[in-house]
Amino acid sequence: MYSTLNVRPSRILPDLPLQMAELHYRVVAIIPNPELADRYAQWLIRGHLQDVCNAGATSAAAVRVRPADPSAPIRIESHYTFPSLAHFDEYERLHAPALRQEGLAAFGPETGIRFERTTGETLCHVLQS
C-alpha cells in the first residue's frame, strides 16, 4: 500500500530566496555519566526547549542518541527550527547569550559536559499524510 506524500521544497527551487529557508540549529551535549545526562535532559524538557521557542524557534526537540558503541559517551541533541536565517540571527543576538549563560551556570565545564553547535538550512520537507 502506498501513502500520499506532501513534499514541500525550500531551497530546491531557484526562485526561493535563501532568507526564506528554514534554519535548523542543533546543540549536541556530550555527557560523561548517566546521572548528569538525566539531569541535563530534565533541564531541557522542563523549560529550556520552551525558552528557545519563546525566543523565536518554531519547534524544539530533545533527542538521546543511541550509539553504535555502548561504551561511547552519552549524547543528547537539542534540535531547533527557526523560520529563517534572519530569525535565527535575531535569536543569536537578542536571546542566546542569556540562555547559554543559564545553561553554563547549571552545566559548565566543571561538569565534564562538552557542547557542539551546528546550523543548516532546510532543503526539502517530506510529510506523510
N, CA, C and O atoms as CSV, one atom per row, in Angstrom:
chain,resi,resn,atom,element,x,y,z
A,1,MET,N,N,0.844,-1.181,0.000
A,1,MET,CA,C,0.000,0.000,0.000
A,1,MET,C,C,0.889,1.243,0.000
A,1,MET,O,O,1.847,1.322,0.769
A,2,TYR,N,N,0.581,2.189,-0.838
A,2,TYR,CA,C,1.322,3.436,-0.923
A,2,TYR,C,C,0.575,4.542,-0.210
A,2,TYR,O,O,-0.655,4.585,-0.239
A,3,SER,N,N,1.311,5.434,0.429
A,3,SER,CA,C,0.682,6.591,1.042
A,3,SER,C,C,1.047,7.839,0.264
A,3,SER,O,O,2.049,7.886,-0.448
A,4,THR,N,N,0.223,8.825,0.419
A,4,THR,CA,C,0.455,10.105,-0.246
A,4,THR,C,C,1.516,10.880,0.513
A,4,THR,O,O,1.468,10.965,1.740
A,5,LEU,N,N,2.468,11.440,-0.202
A,5,LEU,CA,C,3.500,12.261,0.419
A,5,LEU,C,C,3.302,13.702,-0.003
A,5,LEU,O,O,3.016,13.991,-1.165
A,6,ASN,N,N,3.452,14.577,0.926
A,6,ASN,CA,C,3.365,16.006,0.678
A,6,ASN,C,C,4.797,16.534,0.717
A,6,ASN,O,O,5.397,16.596,1.790
A,7,VAL,N,N,5.350,16.911,-0.422
A,7,VAL,CA,C,6.729,17.396,-0.492
A,7,VAL,C,C,6.704,18.909,-0.555
A,7,VAL,O,O,6.044,19.495,-1.413
A,8,ARG,N,N,7.426,19.536,0.356
A,8,ARG,CA,C,7.484,20.990,0.426
A,8,ARG,C,C,8.921,21.436,0.213
A,8,ARG,O,O,9.702,21.456,1.164
A,9,PRO,N,N,9.289,21.796,-1.020
A,9,PRO,CA,C,10.675,22.223,-1.252
A,9,PRO,C,C,10.961,23.586,-0.634
A,9,PRO,O,O,10.078,24.439,-0.544
A,10,SER,N,N,12.190,23.775,-0.215
A,10,SER,CA,C,12.600,25.070,0.305
A,10,SER,C,C,13.624,25.702,-0.635
A,10,SER,O,O,13.293,26.612,-1.395
A,11,ARG,N,N,14.866,25.222,-0.586
A,11,ARG,CA,C,15.910,25.842,-1.404
A,11,ARG,C,C,16.055,25.175,-2.753
A,11,ARG,O,O,16.844,25.641,-3.576
A,12,ILE,N,N,15.329,24.103,-3.015
A,12,ILE,CA,C,15.482,23.408,-4.283
A,12,ILE,C,C,15.047,24.294,-5.442
A,12,ILE,O,O,15.679,24.283,-6.498
A,13,LEU,N,N,13.983,25.054,-5.261
A,13,LEU,CA,C,13.504,25.927,-6.319
A,13,LEU,C,C,14.413,27.138,-6.440
A,13,LEU,O,O,14.688,27.802,-5.440
A,14,PRO,N,N,14.884,27.438,-7.642
A,14,PRO,CA,C,15.841,28.540,-7.799
A,14,PRO,C,C,15.283,29.909,-7.440
A,14,PRO,O,O,16.053,30.816,-7.126
A,15,ASP,N,N,13.956,30.085,-7.477
A,15,ASP,CA,C,13.406,31.406,-7.185
A,15,ASP,C,C,13.090,31.612,-5.707
A,15,ASP,O,O,12.593,32.673,-5.328
A,16,LEU,N,N,13.368,30.621,-4.869
A,16,LEU,CA,C,13.115,30.769,-3.436
A,16,LEU,C,C,14.354,31.362,-2.776
A,16,LEU,O,O,15.414,30.736,-2.790
A,17,PRO,N,N,14.242,32.560,-2.197
A,17,PRO,CA,C,15.431,33.198,-1.620
A,17,PRO,C,C,15.949,32.461,-0.381
A,17,PRO,O,O,15.187,31.832,0.353
A,18,LEU,N,N,17.242,32.553,-0.175
A,18,LEU,CA,C,17.900,31.926,0.967
A,18,LEU,C,C,17.243,32.349,2.276
A,18,LEU,O,O,17.085,31.522,3.174
A,19,GLN,N,N,16.864,33.599,2.402
A,19,GLN,CA,C,16.291,34.085,3.655
A,19,GLN,C,C,14.987,33.380,4.001
A,19,GLN,O,O,14.552,33.434,5.151
A,20,MET,N,N,14.352,32.718,3.034
A,20,MET,CA,C,13.082,32.046,3.283
A,20,MET,C,C,13.272,30.603,3.754
A,20,MET,O,O,12.329,30.000,4.265
A,21,ALA,N,N,14.456,30.046,3.595
A,21,ALA,CA,C,14.692,28.671,4.009
A,21,ALA,C,C,14.670,28.573,5.531
A,21,ALA,O,O,15.257,29.401,6.227
A,22,GLU,N,N,13.979,27.541,6.038
A,22,GLU,CA,C,14.022,27.308,7.481
A,22,GLU,C,C,15.457,27.039,7.895
A,22,GLU,O,O,16.246,26.481,7.133
A,23,LEU,N,N,15.778,27.440,9.101
A,23,LEU,CA,C,17.106,27.181,9.620
A,23,LEU,C,C,17.001,26.196,10.774
A,23,LEU,O,O,16.179,26.366,11.674
A,24,HIS,N,N,17.831,25.176,10.743
A,24,HIS,CA,C,17.873,24.179,11.808
A,24,HIS,C,C,19.134,24.406,12.631
A,24,HIS,O,O,20.234,24.554,12.098
A,25,TYR,N,N,18.942,24.427,13.919
A,25,TYR,CA,C,20.029,24.666,14.870
A,25,TYR,C,C,20.087,23.446,15.771
A,25,TYR,O,O,19.077,23.029,16.338
A,26,ARG,N,N,21.272,22.880,15.897
A,26,ARG,CA,C,21.433,21.665,16.692
A,26,ARG,C,C,22.527,21.889,17.718
A,26,ARG,O,O,23.615,22.362,17.390
A,27,VAL,N,N,22.228,21.544,18.968
A,27,VAL,CA,C,23.207,21.594,20.044
A,27,VAL,C,C,23.385,20.159,20.532
A,27,VAL,O,O,22.417,19.501,20.914
A,28,VAL,N,N,24.622,19.682,20.517
A,28,VAL,CA,C,24.924,18.340,20.992
A,28,VAL,C,C,25.660,18.464,22.313
A,28,VAL,O,O,26.684,19.140,22.408
A,29,ALA,N,N,25.125,17.804,23.329
A,29,ALA,CA,C,25.790,17.734,24.633
A,29,ALA,C,C,26.406,16.347,24.752
A,29,ALA,O,O,25.710,15.339,24.629
A,30,ILE,N,N,27.700,16.298,24.989
A,30,ILE,CA,C,28.425,15.043,25.184
A,30,ILE,C,C,28.662,14.939,26.687
A,30,ILE,O,O,29.391,15.738,27.274
A,31,ILE,N,N,28.030,13.938,27.294
A,31,ILE,CA,C,27.865,13.910,28.754
A,31,ILE,C,C,28.581,12.705,29.348
A,31,ILE,O,O,28.419,11.589,28.853
A,32,PRO,N,N,29.373,12.910,30.405
A,32,PRO,CA,C,30.237,11.849,30.923
A,32,PRO,C,C,29.559,10.743,31.732
A,32,PRO,O,O,30.139,9.668,31.885
A,33,ASN,N,N,28.335,10.973,32.262
A,33,ASN,CA,C,27.736,9.912,33.077
A,33,ASN,C,C,26.209,9.965,33.029
A,33,ASN,O,O,25.635,11.015,32.739
A,34,PRO,N,N,25.549,8.841,33.311
A,34,PRO,CA,C,24.093,8.762,33.196
A,34,PRO,C,C,23.330,9.703,34.128
A,34,PRO,O,O,22.298,10.246,33.734
A,35,GLU,N,N,23.812,9.905,35.341
A,35,GLU,CA,C,23.112,10.781,36.276
A,35,GLU,C,C,23.081,12.219,35.758
A,35,GLU,O,O,22.051,12.891,35.820
A,36,LEU,N,N,24.203,12.671,35.258
A,36,LEU,CA,C,24.283,14.016,34.704
A,36,LEU,C,C,23.431,14.120,33.437
A,36,LEU,O,O,22.806,15.151,33.188
A,37,ALA,N,N,23.410,13.050,32.641
A,37,ALA,CA,C,22.578,13.036,31.433
A,37,ALA,C,C,21.105,13.182,31.792
A,37,ALA,O,O,20.374,13.920,31.132
A,38,ASP,N,N,20.671,12.488,32.827
A,38,ASP,CA,C,19.276,12.599,33.256
A,38,ASP,C,C,18.960,14.013,33.739
A,38,ASP,O,O,17.899,14.556,33.432
A,39,ARG,N,N,19.875,14.599,34.487
A,39,ARG,CA,C,19.665,15.967,34.992
A,39,ARG,C,C,19.602,16.963,33.834
A,39,ARG,O,O,18.768,17.869,33.830
A,40,TYR,N,N,20.494,16.787,32.846
A,40,TYR,CA,C,20.510,17.672,31.676
A,40,TYR,C,C,19.214,17.518,30.866
A,40,TYR,O,O,18.622,18.509,30.439
A,41,ALA,N,N,18.783,16.278,30.661
A,41,ALA,CA,C,17.544,16.037,29.910
A,41,ALA,C,C,16.357,16.693,30.601
A,41,ALA,O,O,15.515,17.301,29.941
A,42,GLN,N,N,16.282,16.578,31.910
A,42,GLN,CA,C,15.185,17.202,32.648
A,42,GLN,C,C,15.229,18.719,32.535
A,42,GLN,O,O,14.185,19.364,32.432
A,43,TRP,N,N,16.413,19.288,32.555
A,43,TRP,CA,C,16.556,20.742,32.398
A,43,TRP,C,C,16.022,21.184,31.032
A,43,TRP,O,O,15.319,22.189,30.927
A,44,LEU,N,N,16.364,20.424,29.994
A,44,LEU,CA,C,15.849,20.751,28.661
A,44,LEU,C,C,14.328,20.676,28.626
A,44,LEU,O,O,13.651,21.608,28.193
A,45,ILE,N,N,13.809,19.543,29.092
A,45,ILE,CA,C,12.382,19.258,28.997
A,45,ILE,C,C,11.552,20.185,29.875
A,45,ILE,O,O,10.451,20.579,29.489
A,46,ARG,N,N,12.055,20.532,31.031
A,46,ARG,CA,C,11.282,21.347,31.979
A,46,ARG,C,C,11.353,22.844,31.721
A,46,ARG,O,O,10.816,23.629,32.503
A,47,GLY,N,N,12.005,23.254,30.640
A,47,GLY,CA,C,11.974,24.689,30.387
A,47,GLY,C,C,12.828,25.204,29.249
A,47,GLY,O,O,12.393,26.087,28.511
A,48,HIS,N,N,14.033,24.679,29.086
A,48,HIS,CA,C,14.929,25.300,28.111
A,48,HIS,C,C,14.398,25.209,26.685
A,48,HIS,O,O,14.474,26.186,25.940
A,49,LEU,N,N,13.861,24.052,26.290
A,49,LEU,CA,C,13.323,23.928,24.932
A,49,LEU,C,C,12.231,24.967,24.698
A,49,LEU,O,O,12.199,25.608,23.648
A,50,GLN,N,N,11.347,25.133,25.658
A,50,GLN,CA,C,10.276,26.121,25.534
A,50,GLN,C,C,10.840,27.539,25.518
A,50,GLN,O,O,10.332,28.396,24.796
A,51,ASP,N,N,11.884,27.794,26.307
A,51,ASP,CA,C,12.504,29.125,26.313
A,51,ASP,C,C,13.033,29.498,24.933
A,51,ASP,O,O,12.898,30.642,24.501
A,52,VAL,N,N,13.638,28.528,24.242
A,52,VAL,CA,C,14.160,28.808,22.897
A,52,VAL,C,C,12.996,29.049,21.931
A,52,VAL,O,O,13.088,29.914,21.061
A,53,CYS,N,N,11.914,28.300,22.074
A,53,CYS,CA,C,10.737,28.561,21.237
A,53,CYS,C,C,10.161,29.948,21.532
A,53,CYS,O,O,9.779,30.671,20.612
A,54,ASN,N,N,10.100,30.311,22.795
A,54,ASN,CA,C,9.609,31.646,23.154
A,54,ASN,C,C,10.497,32.745,22.577
A,54,ASN,O,O,10.046,33.873,22.384
A,55,ALA,N,N,11.763,32.415,22.302
A,55,ALA,CA,C,12.720,33.385,21.773
A,55,ALA,C,C,12.793,33.359,20.245
A,55,ALA,O,O,13.614,34.064,19.658
A,56,GLY,N,N,11.940,32.549,19.587
A,56,GLY,CA,C,11.893,32.619,18.128
A,56,GLY,C,C,11.875,31.312,17.368
A,56,GLY,O,O,11.537,31.306,16.185
A,57,ALA,N,N,12.226,30.201,18.000
A,57,ALA,CA,C,12.174,28.916,17.293
A,57,ALA,C,C,10.723,28.497,17.111
A,57,ALA,O,O,9.875,28.800,17.950
A,58,THR,N,N,10.437,27.798,16.013
A,58,THR,CA,C,9.081,27.310,15.770
A,58,THR,C,C,8.893,25.891,16.272
A,58,THR,O,O,7.761,25.426,16.412
A,59,SER,N,N,9.985,25.200,16.542
A,59,SER,CA,C,9.890,23.861,17.133
A,59,SER,C,C,11.191,23.546,17.848
A,59,SER,O,O,12.239,24.132,17.580
A,60,ALA,N,N,11.081,22.589,18.775
A,60,ALA,CA,C,12.254,22.151,19.528
A,60,ALA,C,C,12.046,20.690,19.904
A,60,ALA,O,O,10.923,20.256,20.161
A,61,ALA,N,N,13.140,19.940,19.931
A,61,ALA,CA,C,13.075,18.538,20.326
A,61,ALA,C,C,14.376,18.167,21.019
A,61,ALA,O,O,15.448,18.659,20.667
A,62,ALA,N,N,14.263,17.292,22.009
A,62,ALA,CA,C,15.442,16.725,22.672
A,62,ALA,C,C,15.534,15.271,22.233
A,62,ALA,O,O,14.544,14.541,22.260
A,63,VAL,N,N,16.743,14.853,21.826
A,63,VAL,CA,C,16.957,13.503,21.307
A,63,VAL,C,C,18.138,12.879,22.032
A,63,VAL,O,O,19.232,13.443,22.053
A,64,ARG,N,N,17.915,11.716,22.624
A,64,ARG,CA,C,19.031,10.959,23.206
A,64,ARG,C,C,19.527,10.021,22.118
A,64,ARG,O,O,18.782,9.162,21.648
A,65,VAL,N,N,20.774,10.181,21.719
A,65,VAL,CA,C,21.350,9.407,20.617
A,65,VAL,C,C,21.635,7.983,21.082
A,65,VAL,O,O,22.159,7.771,22.176
A,66,ARG,N,N,21.290,7.023,20.252
A,66,ARG,CA,C,21.576,5.620,20.537
A,66,ARG,C,C,22.890,5.274,19.835
A,66,ARG,O,O,22.909,5.101,18.616
A,67,PRO,N,N,23.973,5.173,20.578
A,67,PRO,CA,C,25.276,4.955,19.945
A,67,PRO,C,C,25.440,3.525,19.438
A,67,PRO,O,O,24.871,2.584,19.992
A,68,ALA,N,N,26.223,3.383,18.382
A,68,ALA,CA,C,26.551,2.048,17.873
A,68,ALA,C,C,27.447,1.326,18.878
A,68,ALA,O,O,27.380,0.106,19.021
A,69,ASP,N,N,28.284,2.094,19.570
A,69,ASP,CA,C,29.193,1.538,20.573
A,69,ASP,C,C,28.658,1.881,21.961
A,69,ASP,O,O,28.635,3.056,22.330
A,70,PRO,N,N,28.226,0.885,22.742
A,70,PRO,CA,C,27.662,1.159,24.064
A,70,PRO,C,C,28.625,1.848,25.029
A,70,PRO,O,O,28.182,2.441,26.013
A,71,SER,N,N,29.916,1.784,24.774
A,71,SER,CA,C,30.871,2.444,25.664
A,71,SER,C,C,31.099,3.912,25.285
A,71,SER,O,O,31.844,4.619,25.964
A,72,ALA,N,N,30.467,4.366,24.214
A,72,ALA,CA,C,30.622,5.761,23.783
A,72,ALA,C,C,29.971,6.692,24.802
A,72,ALA,O,O,29.049,6.287,25.510
A,73,PRO,N,N,30.444,7.935,24.882
A,73,PRO,CA,C,29.817,8.902,25.800
A,73,PRO,C,C,28.345,9.114,25.444
A,73,PRO,O,O,27.932,8.907,24.302
A,74,ILE,N,N,27.579,9.522,26.420
A,74,ILE,CA,C,26.161,9.816,26.217
A,74,ILE,C,C,26.052,11.121,25.435
A,74,ILE,O,O,26.738,12.097,25.738
A,75,ARG,N,N,25.181,11.126,24.424
A,75,ARG,CA,C,24.947,12.323,23.611
A,75,ARG,C,C,23.469,12.654,23.644
A,75,ARG,O,O,22.623,11.812,23.342
A,76,ILE,N,N,23.171,13.869,24.009
A,76,ILE,CA,C,21.795,14.380,23.927
A,76,ILE,C,C,21.828,15.569,22.980
A,76,ILE,O,O,22.597,16.512,23.169
A,77,GLU,N,N,20.981,15.508,21.959
A,77,GLU,CA,C,20.916,16.577,20.971
A,77,GLU,C,C,19.644,17.384,21.180
A,77,GLU,O,O,18.580,16.833,21.460
A,78,SER,N,N,19.772,18.683,21.041
A,78,SER,CA,C,18.619,19.585,21.020
A,78,SER,C,C,18.495,20.098,19.599
A,78,SER,O,O,19.439,20.665,19.048
A,79,HIS,N,N,17.331,19.897,19.010
A,79,HIS,CA,C,17.080,20.326,17.634
A,79,HIS,C,C,16.059,21.461,17.660
A,79,HIS,O,O,14.991,21.333,18.257
A,80,TYR,N,N,16.396,22.558,17.016
A,80,TYR,CA,C,15.508,23.716,16.969
A,80,TYR,C,C,15.318,24.122,15.513
A,80,TYR,O,O,16.252,24.041,14.715
A,81,THR,N,N,14.113,24.557,15.171
A,81,THR,CA,C,13.831,25.067,13.833
A,81,THR,C,C,13.434,26.532,13.962
A,81,THR,O,O,12.605,26.896,14.797
A,82,PHE,N,N,14.038,27.363,13.122
A,82,PHE,CA,C,13.706,28.783,13.048
A,82,PHE,C,C,13.136,29.059,11.663
A,82,PHE,O,O,13.527,28.401,10.698
A,83,PRO,N,N,12.226,30.011,11.545
A,83,PRO,CA,C,11.590,30.259,10.248
A,83,PRO,C,C,12.563,30.671,9.143
A,83,PRO,O,O,12.305,30.417,7.966
A,84,SER,N,N,13.672,31.301,9.512
A,84,SER,CA,C,14.620,31.787,8.513
A,84,SER,C,C,15.953,32.100,9.193
A,84,SER,O,O,16.060,32.119,10.419
A,85,LEU,N,N,16.952,32.342,8.367
A,85,LEU,CA,C,18.252,32.762,8.877
A,85,LEU,C,C,18.128,34.084,9.630
A,85,LEU,O,O,18.791,34.282,10.648
A,86,ALA,N,N,17.289,34.982,9.139
A,86,ALA,CA,C,17.099,36.279,9.813
A,86,ALA,C,C,16.530,36.084,11.220
A,86,ALA,O,O,16.950,36.768,12.153
A,87,HIS,N,N,15.586,35.165,11.384
A,87,HIS,CA,C,15.029,34.884,12.708
A,87,HIS,C,C,16.089,34.278,13.631
A,87,HIS,O,O,16.169,34.620,14.811
A,88,PHE,N,N,16.895,33.380,13.080
A,88,PHE,CA,C,17.955,32.777,13.887
A,88,PHE,C,C,18.978,33.835,14.303
A,88,PHE,O,O,19.419,33.859,15.452
A,89,ASP,N,N,19.352,34.709,13.366
A,89,ASP,CA,C,20.304,35.776,13.691
A,89,ASP,C,C,19.770,36.660,14.820
A,89,ASP,O,O,20.522,37.071,15.703
A,90,GLU,N,N,18.480,36.945,14.783
A,90,GLU,CA,C,17.868,37.746,15.848
A,90,GLU,C,C,17.930,36.989,17.187
A,90,GLU,O,O,18.239,37.573,18.225
A,91,TYR,N,N,17.634,35.697,17.144
A,91,TYR,CA,C,17.735,34.869,18.348
A,91,TYR,C,C,19.159,34.913,18.904
A,91,TYR,O,O,19.359,35.109,20.103
A,92,GLU,N,N,20.141,34.730,18.025
A,92,GLU,CA,C,21.550,34.739,18.457
A,92,GLU,C,C,21.927,36.070,19.090
A,92,GLU,O,O,22.659,36.102,20.079
A,93,ARG,N,N,21.444,37.144,18.539
A,93,ARG,CA,C,21.809,38.473,19.005
A,93,ARG,C,C,21.089,38.848,20.308
A,93,ARG,O,O,21.705,39.390,21.225
A,94,LEU,N,N,19.788,38.558,20.383
A,94,LEU,CA,C,18.982,39.064,21.496
A,94,LEU,C,C,18.765,38.078,22.645
A,94,LEU,O,O,18.631,38.496,23.796
A,95,HIS,N,N,18.729,36.784,22.350
A,95,HIS,CA,C,18.292,35.828,23.376
A,95,HIS,C,C,19.331,34.770,23.741
A,95,HIS,O,O,19.416,34.358,24.898
A,96,ALA,N,N,20.114,34.333,22.767
A,96,ALA,CA,C,21.048,33.225,23.013
A,96,ALA,C,C,22.046,33.512,24.131
A,96,ALA,O,O,22.302,32.617,24.936
A,97,PRO,N,N,22.621,34.702,24.225
A,97,PRO,CA,C,23.610,34.919,25.287
A,97,PRO,C,C,23.065,34.613,26.688
A,97,PRO,O,O,23.738,33.951,27.478
A,98,ALA,N,N,21.873,35.080,26.999
A,98,ALA,CA,C,21.305,34.832,28.333
A,98,ALA,C,C,20.955,33.359,28.514
A,98,ALA,O,O,21.193,32.796,29.583
A,99,LEU,N,N,20.393,32.728,27.485
A,99,LEU,CA,C,20.027,31.313,27.599
A,99,LEU,C,C,21.269,30.436,27.739
A,99,LEU,O,O,21.267,29.475,28.508
A,100,ARG,N,N,22.316,30.760,27.007
A,100,ARG,CA,C,23.559,29.994,27.141
A,100,ARG,C,C,24.184,30.190,28.515
A,100,ARG,O,O,24.755,29.256,29.078
A,101,GLN,N,N,24.081,31.383,29.049
A,101,GLN,CA,C,24.616,31.648,30.392
A,101,GLN,C,C,23.890,30.806,31.436
A,101,GLN,O,O,24.512,30.271,32.353
A,102,GLU,N,N,22.575,30.693,31.293
A,102,GLU,CA,C,21.798,29.839,32.206
A,102,GLU,C,C,22.276,28.392,32.115
A,102,GLU,O,O,22.435,27.718,33.133
A,103,GLY,N,N,22.501,27.925,30.896
A,103,GLY,CA,C,22.972,26.556,30.703
A,103,GLY,C,C,24.348,26.332,31.303
A,103,GLY,O,O,24.600,25.303,31.931
A,104,LEU,N,N,25.232,27.291,31.111
A,104,LEU,CA,C,26.586,27.161,31.661
A,104,LEU,C,C,26.593,27.240,33.183
A,104,LEU,O,O,27.440,26.628,33.834
A,105,ALA,N,N,25.655,27.989,33.750
A,105,ALA,CA,C,25.570,28.057,35.211
A,105,ALA,C,C,25.226,26.682,35.795
A,105,ALA,O,O,25.713,26.320,36.866
A,106,ALA,N,N,24.398,25.933,35.097
A,106,ALA,CA,C,23.990,24.615,35.582
A,106,ALA,C,C,24.900,23.491,35.090
A,106,ALA,O,O,25.070,22.484,35.778
A,107,PHE,N,N,25.487,23.661,33.898
A,107,PHE,CA,C,26.246,22.578,33.258
A,107,PHE,C,C,27.540,23.114,32.647
A,107,PHE,O,O,27.823,22.896,31.469
A,108,GLY,N,N,28.309,23.811,33.458
A,108,GLY,CA,C,29.557,24.416,32.999
A,108,GLY,C,C,30.659,23.398,32.777
A,108,GLY,O,O,30.442,22.201,32.962
A,109,PRO,N,N,31.831,23.854,32.385
A,109,PRO,CA,C,32.960,22.964,32.072
A,109,PRO,C,C,33.344,22.035,33.212
A,109,PRO,O,O,33.834,20.932,32.973
A,110,GLU,N,N,33.127,22.468,34.452
A,110,GLU,CA,C,33.499,21.633,35.590
A,110,GLU,C,C,32.676,20.341,35.667
A,110,GLU,O,O,33.082,19.397,36.343
A,111,THR,N,N,31.519,20.287,34.979
A,111,THR,CA,C,30.692,19.070,34.983
A,111,THR,C,C,31.221,18.016,34.021
A,111,THR,O,O,30.860,16.843,34.116
A,112,GLY,N,N,32.081,18.438,33.091
A,112,GLY,CA,C,32.597,17.496,32.097
A,112,GLY,C,C,31.759,17.419,30.834
A,112,GLY,O,O,32.115,16.692,29.907
A,113,ILE,N,N,30.648,18.156,30.775
A,113,ILE,CA,C,29.832,18.177,29.551
A,113,ILE,C,C,30.537,19.037,28.508
A,113,ILE,O,O,31.029,20.125,28.808
A,114,ARG,N,N,30.575,18.534,27.289
A,114,ARG,CA,C,31.077,19.313,26.156
A,114,ARG,C,C,29.916,19.595,25.213
A,114,ARG,O,O,29.014,18.770,25.069
A,115,PHE,N,N,29.939,20.751,24.577
A,115,PHE,CA,C,28.860,21.147,23.670
A,115,PHE,C,C,29.399,21.383,22.272
A,115,PHE,O,O,30.496,21.911,22.092
A,116,GLU,N,N,28.606,20.982,21.282
A,116,GLU,CA,C,28.883,21.276,19.876
A,116,GLU,C,C,27.623,21.892,19.295
A,116,GLU,O,O,26.513,21.477,19.629
A,117,ARG,N,N,27.791,22.876,18.432
A,117,ARG,CA,C,26.650,23.531,17.796
A,117,ARG,C,C,26.817,23.520,16.290
A,117,ARG,O,O,27.911,23.754,15.777
A,118,THR,N,N,25.720,23.245,15.576
A,118,THR,CA,C,25.725,23.320,14.113
A,118,THR,C,C,24.428,23.965,13.647
A,118,THR,O,O,23.423,23.949,14.357
A,119,THR,N,N,24.462,24.529,12.451
A,119,THR,CA,C,23.257,25.060,11.810
A,119,THR,C,C,23.203,24.547,10.380
A,119,THR,O,O,24.224,24.192,9.790
A,120,GLY,N,N,22.008,24.516,9.840
A,120,GLY,CA,C,21.819,24.115,8.450
A,120,GLY,C,C,20.473,24.601,7.949
A,120,GLY,O,O,19.582,24.924,8.734
A,121,GLU,N,N,20.335,24.648,6.635
A,121,GLU,CA,C,19.097,25.121,6.017
A,121,GLU,C,C,18.294,23.940,5.487
A,121,GLU,O,O,18.856,22.950,5.018
A,122,THR,N,N,16.986,24.058,5.568
A,122,THR,CA,C,16.106,23.028,5.031
A,122,THR,C,C,16.226,23.010,3.515
A,122,THR,O,O,16.117,24.043,2.854
A,123,LEU,N,N,16.452,21.829,2.983
A,123,LEU,CA,C,16.419,21.669,1.522
A,123,LEU,C,C,15.032,21.238,1.072
A,123,LEU,O,O,14.534,21.695,0.044
A,124,CYS,N,N,14.405,20.346,1.854
A,124,CYS,CA,C,13.099,19.826,1.460
A,124,CYS,C,C,12.464,19.148,2.673
A,124,CYS,O,O,13.154,18.530,3.484
A,125,HIS,N,N,11.150,19.271,2.784
A,125,HIS,CA,C,10.382,18.524,3.785
A,125,HIS,C,C,9.569,17.467,3.048
A,125,HIS,O,O,8.982,17.754,2.006
A,126,VAL,N,N,9.531,16.273,3.567
A,126,VAL,CA,C,8.626,15.252,3.072
A,126,VAL,C,C,7.718,14.889,4.228
A,126,VAL,O,O,8.175,14.368,5.245
A,127,LEU,N,N,6.454,15.160,4.076
A,127,LEU,CA,C,5.469,14.911,5.122
A,127,LEU,C,C,4.529,13.812,4.664
A,127,LEU,O,O,3.960,13.884,3.575
A,128,GLN,N,N,4.372,12.815,5.482
A,128,GLN,CA,C,3.456,11.734,5.142
A,128,GLN,C,C,2.086,12.067,5.685
A,128,GLN,O,O,1.941,12.443,6.848
A,129,SER,N,N,1.071,11.927,4.831
A,129,SER,CA,C,-0.296,12.236,5.290
A,129,SER,C,C,-1.089,10.978,5.536
A,129,SER,O,O,-2.255,11.049,5.926
